[in-house]
Amino acid sequence: MKNFSITMLAVLMFSCQQQTSDQPEESSYEIQDTQPSMYAVSYQVAENNINYYDSITRKYLKTDPIKAFTVRSVDLIEAIGLPISDDAKTKYKHVRIYLGLDSATNQFKMYLTPVKGAKLSAGIAGKDVILDGPYEGIPNSNGEVSESDGQYMMDFTKPCPTTCPEE
């Protein structure tokens, strides 16, 4: 839990800014694995929830929202307890975590997508890599999971209070 708290603190320290790198970037990544990704939502659903969160933040807080956080992949790997170093072999060196709000359920969301070309120390945000391929949607209220194919973002959201740590 301590590592998770430290990771979340680190996440809060880096907000996303629109800056570009001089290098050409990929805008999508074709999944080669035949196993569909679990806990994913279509890119359109994620984008709608992100935009809804942004509009609510602007309306009620009267400020531009913190839309996303760019996080080093090694920080996430360390948070789950794997030994890691700065030169770890990962396909993407950063991920972006977007904040969203589902307008139908009023449930807060966090969407995760890889980032290519980010260099935070130089102020370069990099470009999101929108995943594209087969994925399993999140189970609906009947417990049914539909398989889909296309652009998606990872949705690992299980916010507290339903998942609060025991005290």
C-alpha beads as a LAMMPS data file, in Angstrom:
LAMMPS data file: protein, C-alpha beads

167 atoms
166 bonds

1 atom types
1 bond types

-500.0 500.0 xlo xhi
-500.0 500.0 ylo yhi
-500.0 500.0 zlo zhi

Masses

1 110.0

Atoms # bond

1 1 1 0.000 0.000 0.000
2 1 1 2.917 2.323 0.732
3 1 1 4.262 1.884 -2.830
4 1 1 0.806 2.592 -4.243
5 1 1 0.570 5.801 -2.205
6 1 1 3.993 6.905 -3.369
7 1 1 3.061 6.134 -6.984
8 1 1 -0.171 8.098 -6.737
9 1 1 1.758 11.030 -5.243
10 1 1 4.174 10.853 -8.177
11 1 1 1.215 10.753 -10.572
12 1 1 -0.173 13.934 -9.054
13 1 1 3.139 15.697 -9.633
14 1 1 3.102 15.298 -13.426
15 1 1 0.226 16.730 -15.405
16 1 1 -0.119 16.425 -19.142
17 1 1 0.770 19.386 -21.320
18 1 1 0.356 19.477 -25.086
19 1 1 3.880 19.627 -26.457
20 1 1 5.393 17.854 -29.385
21 1 1 8.649 16.154 -30.149
22 1 1 10.591 16.554 -33.403
23 1 1 10.292 12.823 -34.048
24 1 1 7.375 11.298 -35.988
25 1 1 5.072 9.370 -33.673
26 1 1 2.843 6.347 -34.067
27 1 1 -0.787 7.095 -33.334
28 1 1 -1.957 3.518 -32.866
29 1 1 -0.508 0.144 -32.045
30 1 1 -1.901 -3.083 -33.484
31 1 1 -2.160 -5.770 -30.817
32 1 1 -0.378 -8.950 -31.920
33 1 1 -1.534 -11.134 -29.020
34 1 1 -4.597 -13.265 -29.709
35 1 1 -5.814 -12.935 -26.126
36 1 1 -8.221 -10.000 -25.943
37 1 1 -7.347 -7.302 -23.451
38 1 1 -9.580 -7.329 -20.415
39 1 1 -11.019 -4.296 -18.661
40 1 1 -11.054 -2.122 -21.722
41 1 1 -13.591 0.271 -23.168
42 1 1 -13.889 1.595 -26.664
43 1 1 -11.865 4.675 -27.380
44 1 1 -15.107 6.578 -28.058
45 1 1 -16.579 5.713 -24.632
46 1 1 -13.352 6.746 -22.900
47 1 1 -13.149 9.985 -24.888
48 1 1 -16.778 10.834 -24.030
49 1 1 -16.170 10.247 -20.305
50 1 1 -12.937 12.274 -20.375
51 1 1 -14.695 15.172 -22.111
52 1 1 -17.619 14.996 -19.665
53 1 1 -15.225 15.148 -16.701
54 1 1 -13.489 18.154 -18.284
55 1 1 -16.797 19.997 -18.803
56 1 1 -17.963 19.338 -15.228
57 1 1 -14.616 20.519 -13.840
58 1 1 -14.765 23.729 -15.854
59 1 1 -18.395 24.357 -14.895
60 1 1 -18.174 23.788 -11.148
61 1 1 -14.553 24.545 -10.332
62 1 1 -14.263 27.337 -12.907
63 1 1 -10.775 26.189 -13.858
64 1 1 -9.149 24.132 -16.553
65 1 1 -9.154 20.528 -15.384
66 1 1 -6.194 18.288 -14.874
67 1 1 -7.000 16.049 -17.800
68 1 1 -4.281 13.435 -17.459
69 1 1 -1.027 12.393 -15.836
70 1 1 2.030 11.050 -17.610
71 1 1 3.735 8.329 -15.584
72 1 1 6.963 6.431 -16.140
73 1 1 6.319 2.762 -16.837
74 1 1 9.025 1.768 -14.364
75 1 1 7.098 3.520 -11.589
76 1 1 4.052 1.359 -12.297
77 1 1 6.136 -1.799 -12.478
78 1 1 7.829 -0.982 -9.184
79 1 1 4.447 -0.272 -7.580
80 1 1 3.356 -3.850 -8.249
81 1 1 6.541 -5.191 -6.701
82 1 1 8.685 -6.145 -9.673
83 1 1 12.390 -5.313 -9.523
84 1 1 13.092 -2.585 -12.036
85 1 1 15.647 -0.031 -13.169
86 1 1 15.490 3.061 -15.381
87 1 1 16.795 1.059 -18.348
88 1 1 14.102 -1.624 -18.050
89 1 1 12.989 -3.252 -21.283
90 1 1 9.442 -2.045 -21.815
91 1 1 7.821 -1.300 -25.160
92 1 1 6.726 2.119 -23.894
93 1 1 8.632 4.160 -21.323
94 1 1 5.531 6.118 -20.252
95 1 1 1.790 5.743 -19.894
96 1 1 -0.857 8.402 -19.653
97 1 1 -3.660 8.164 -17.116
98 1 1 -6.742 10.176 -18.072
99 1 1 -9.474 11.179 -15.648
100 1 1 -13.084 10.695 -16.688
101 1 1 -16.620 10.720 -15.358
102 1 1 -19.340 8.412 -16.646
103 1 1 -22.376 10.639 -17.192
104 1 1 -24.800 7.707 -16.868
105 1 1 -23.521 6.393 -13.519
106 1 1 -21.563 9.372 -12.131
107 1 1 -18.691 6.960 -11.525
108 1 1 -15.200 8.414 -11.782
109 1 1 -12.885 6.725 -14.257
110 1 1 -9.157 6.427 -14.884
111 1 1 -8.120 5.384 -18.366
112 1 1 -4.657 4.136 -19.201
113 1 1 -2.880 4.270 -22.557
114 1 1 0.772 3.933 -23.640
115 1 1 2.737 7.051 -24.596
116 1 1 5.459 7.208 -27.208
117 1 1 8.175 9.839 -27.372
118 1 1 7.685 11.458 -23.966
119 1 1 10.651 13.033 -22.260
120 1 1 9.322 14.629 -19.101
121 1 1 12.640 16.140 -18.052
122 1 1 12.653 18.147 -21.310
123 1 1 8.962 19.065 -21.112
124 1 1 8.009 16.814 -24.038
125 1 1 4.650 15.159 -23.391
126 1 1 4.896 12.609 -26.203
127 1 1 1.932 11.195 -28.062
128 1 1 -0.723 8.744 -26.916
129 1 1 -0.645 5.339 -28.565
130 1 1 -4.252 4.342 -29.016
131 1 1 -4.477 0.578 -28.697
132 1 1 -6.234 -1.172 -31.563
133 1 1 -7.279 -4.801 -31.700
134 1 1 -9.459 -7.326 -29.908
135 1 1 -10.527 -6.564 -26.369
136 1 1 -13.043 -7.734 -23.813
137 1 1 -15.328 -5.071 -22.495
138 1 1 -15.992 -4.594 -18.822
139 1 1 -18.858 -6.816 -17.611
140 1 1 -22.241 -5.101 -17.745
141 1 1 -24.797 -5.163 -14.901
142 1 1 -25.831 -8.700 -15.958
143 1 1 -22.227 -9.912 -15.760
144 1 1 -22.013 -10.329 -19.542
145 1 1 -18.772 -9.471 -21.287
146 1 1 -18.769 -8.646 -24.970
147 1 1 -15.703 -9.045 -27.132
148 1 1 -14.949 -6.152 -29.422
149 1 1 -12.357 -5.154 -31.963
150 1 1 -11.077 -1.673 -32.624
151 1 1 -9.540 1.245 -30.776
152 1 1 -9.712 1.109 -26.997
153 1 1 -8.290 2.364 -23.723
154 1 1 -7.654 0.374 -20.554
155 1 1 -10.141 1.009 -17.740
156 1 1 -8.989 -0.427 -14.422
157 1 1 -11.290 1.732 -12.366
158 1 1 -12.652 0.413 -9.110
159 1 1 -12.863 3.568 -7.003
160 1 1 -13.159 3.719 -3.252
161 1 1 -15.576 3.525 -1.346
162 1 1 -16.396 0.132 -2.876
163 1 1 -12.704 -0.819 -2.884
164 1 1 -11.372 1.095 0.135
165 1 1 -8.511 -0.542 2.032
166 1 1 -9.357 -2.096 5.358
167 1 1 -8.297 0.043 8.271

Bonds

1 1 1 2
2 1 2 3
3 1 3 4
4 1 4 5
5 1 5 6
6 1 6 7
7 1 7 8
8 1 8 9
9 1 9 10
10 1 10 11
11 1 11 12
12 1 12 13
13 1 13 14
14 1 14 15
15 1 15 16
16 1 16 17
17 1 17 18
18 1 18 19
19 1 19 20
20 1 20 21
21 1 21 22
22 1 22 23
23 1 23 24
24 1 24 25
25 1 25 26
26 1 26 27
27 1 27 28
28 1 28 29
29 1 29 30
30 1 30 31
31 1 31 32
32 1 32 33
33 1 33 34
34 1 34 35
35 1 35 36
36 1 36 37
37 1 37 38
38 1 38 39
39 1 39 40
40 1 40 41
41 1 41 42
42 1 42 43
43 1 43 44
44 1 44 45
45 1 45 46
46 1 46 47
47 1 47 48
48 1 48 49
49 1 49 50
50 1 50 51
51 1 51 52
52 1 52 53
53 1 53 54
54 1 54 55
55 1 55 56
56 1 56 57
57 1 57 58
58 1 58 59
59 1 59 60
60 1 60 61
61 1 61 62
62 1 62 63
63 1 63 64
64 1 64 65
65 1 65 66
66 1 66 67
67 1 67 68
68 1 68 69
69 1 69 70
70 1 70 71
71 1 71 72
72 1 72 73
73 1 73 74
74 1 74 75
75 1 75 76
76 1 76 77
77 1 77 78
78 1 78 79
79 1 79 80
80 1 80 81
81 1 81 82
82 1 82 83
83 1 83 84
84 1 84 85
85 1 85 86
86 1 86 87
87 1 87 88
88 1 88 89
89 1 89 90
90 1 90 91
91 1 91 92
92 1 92 93
93 1 93 94
94 1 94 95
95 1 95 96
96 1 96 97
97 1 97 98
98 1 98 99
99 1 99 100
100 1 100 101
101 1 101 102
102 1 102 103
103 1 103 104
104 1 104 105
105 1 105 106
106 1 106 107
107 1 107 108
108 1 108 109
109 1 109 110
110 1 110 111
111 1 111 112
112 1 112 113
113 1 113 114
114 1 114 115
115 1 115 116
116 1 116 117
117 1 117 118
118 1 118 119
119 1 119 120
120 1 120 121
121 1 121 122
122 1 122 123
123 1 123 124
124 1 124 125
125 1 125 126
126 1 126 127
127 1 127 128
128 1 128 129
129 1 129 130
130 1 130 131
131 1 131 132
132 1 132 133
133 1 133 134
134 1 134 135
135 1 135 136
136 1 136 137
137 1 137 138
138 1 138 139
139 1 139 140
140 1 140 141
141 1 141 142
142 1 142 143
143 1 143 144
144 1 144 145
145 1 145 146
146 1 146 147
147 1 147 148
148 1 148 149
149 1 149 150
150 1 150 151
151 1 151 152
152 1 152 153
153 1 153 154
154 1 154 155
155 1 155 156
156 1 156 157
157 1 157 158
158 1 158 159
159 1 159 160
160 1 160 161
161 1 161 162
162 1 162 163
163 1 163 164
164 1 164 165
165 1 165 166
166 1 166 167
